[in-house]
């Protein structure tokens, strides 16, 4: 087809506002960056989770402002603190000198979820801070 025929064809595409990728009509999320494209992302429960994931992923991987870093620290730092608390309470219950010792099976959820929360919280906060510092250094180099 020539360029004129392509121009006259009634092709309906949806451009992603985040990455300008051309998506199929009726798409609810961008095929490239998973950004929400339609209002379904605010209505449907699963779609709403996907839209929130996109927001957190974008804030953690490419933080532009200090307020994004502080927000990530508040959200995931709290998760990190709860993970530390759950792990310490579980270990205290296991090693305490009480007469009735809980079995390892009873403590297994605390031994799994506590360190997991601690790891996820620490990983996201540290990664966000590193990415922010890289973006800040890149912006300073551009100004020079």
C-alpha positions in Angstrom: 0.0 0.0 0.0 1.1 3.5 -0.7 1.4 6.2 1.9 -1.8 7.9 0.7 -3.8 4.7 1.1 -2.5 4.3 4.6 -3.4 7.9 5.5 -7.0 7.4 4.2 -7.5 4.1 6.0 -9.6 4.5 9.1 -7.2 2.8 11.5 -8.0 3.4 15.1 -5.1 3.1 17.4 -4.6 4.1 21.0 -1.3 5.8 22.0 0.0 5.2 25.4 0.5 8.5 27.3 3.6 7.2 29.0 5.6 5.7 26.2 3.7 6.6 23.0 3.4 3.0 22.0 0.6 2.2 19.5 -1.8 -0.2 21.1 -4.8 -2.1 19.6 -8.2 -0.3 19.9 -10.0 -1.3 23.0 -6.8 -2.1 25.0 -7.1 -1.4 28.7 -3.3 -1.4 29.3 -0.3 -0.6 27.2 1.4 -3.7 25.7 4.9 -2.2 26.2 4.9 -0.5 29.7 1.6 -1.7 31.2 0.3 1.8 31.8 -3.5 2.0 32.2 -5.2 3.3 29.0 -8.9 3.1 29.8 -11.3 3.8 32.7 -11.7 0.0 33.3 -8.4 0.2 35.3 -10.3 2.2 38.0 -13.4 0.0 38.0 -12.3 -3.6 37.7 -10.7 -5.1 40.8 -7.9 -7.0 38.9 -7.3 -4.1 36.5 -7.1 -1.7 39.5 -4.3 -3.8 41.0 -2.5 -3.8 37.7 -2.8 0.0 37.5 -1.5 0.4 41.1 1.4 -1.9 40.3 2.3 0.3 37.4 2.3 3.4 39.6 4.6 1.7 42.2 6.9 0.3 39.6 7.2 3.6 37.8 7.9 5.4 41.1 10.5 2.9 42.1 12.3 2.5 38.8 12.3 6.1 37.7 11.8 8.5 40.6 11.9 12.1 39.4 11.2 13.9 42.6 12.2 13.6 46.2 8.5 13.3 47.2 8.4 10.0 45.3 11.3 8.6 47.2 9.9 9.8 50.6 6.6 8.1 49.7 8.2 4.8 48.8 10.2 5.0 52.0 7.1 5.6 54.0 5.2 2.7 52.4 7.9 0.1 52.1 9.8 1.2 55.1 6.7 0.5 57.2 6.6 -3.0 55.6 10.2 -3.4 56.5 9.6 -2.5 60.1 6.6 -4.9 60.4 8.8 -7.7 58.9 11.5 -7.0 61.5 8.8 -7.0 64.2 7.2 -10.3 63.1 10.6 -12.0 62.8 11.8 -10.8 66.2 8.5 -11.9 67.9 8.7 -15.3 66.2 12.3 -15.8 67.2 11.6 -14.7 70.8 8.7 -17.1 71.1 11.0 -19.9 69.8 13.9 -19.2 72.0 12.1 -18.0 75.2 12.4 -20.0 78.3 8.7 -20.5 78.8 7.3 -23.8 80.0 5.2 -24.3 76.8 7.4 -24.0 73.7 5.6 -23.6 70.4 6.5 -26.1 67.7 8.4 -25.1 64.6 5.2 -25.7 62.6 3.4 -23.1 64.7 6.1 -20.6 64.1 6.6 -21.3 60.4 4.3 -18.5 59.1 6.2 -15.9 61.1 9.5 -17.4 60.0 8.5 -17.1 56.3 6.5 -13.9 56.1 8.6 -11.8 58.5 11.9 -12.1 56.6 10.0 -11.9 53.3 8.5 -8.6 54.3 11.8 -7.4 55.6 13.6 -8.3 52.3 10.9 -6.8 50.0 10.7 -3.6 52.0 14.5 -3.2 52.2 15.0 -4.0 48.5 12.4 -1.6 47.2 13.5 1.3 49.4 17.2 0.9 48.6 16.6 0.4 44.9 14.4 3.5 44.7 17.0 5.6 46.5 19.7 4.4 44.1 17.6 5.1 41.1 16.8 8.6 42.4 20.5 9.4 43.0 21.3 8.2 39.4 18.6 10.4 38.0 19.8 13.3 40.0 23.4 12.9 38.9 22.2 12.5 35.2 20.2 15.8 35.5 23.2 17.6 37.0 25.4 16.4 34.1 22.8 17.7 31.6 22.8 21.2 33.2 26.6 21.5 32.8 
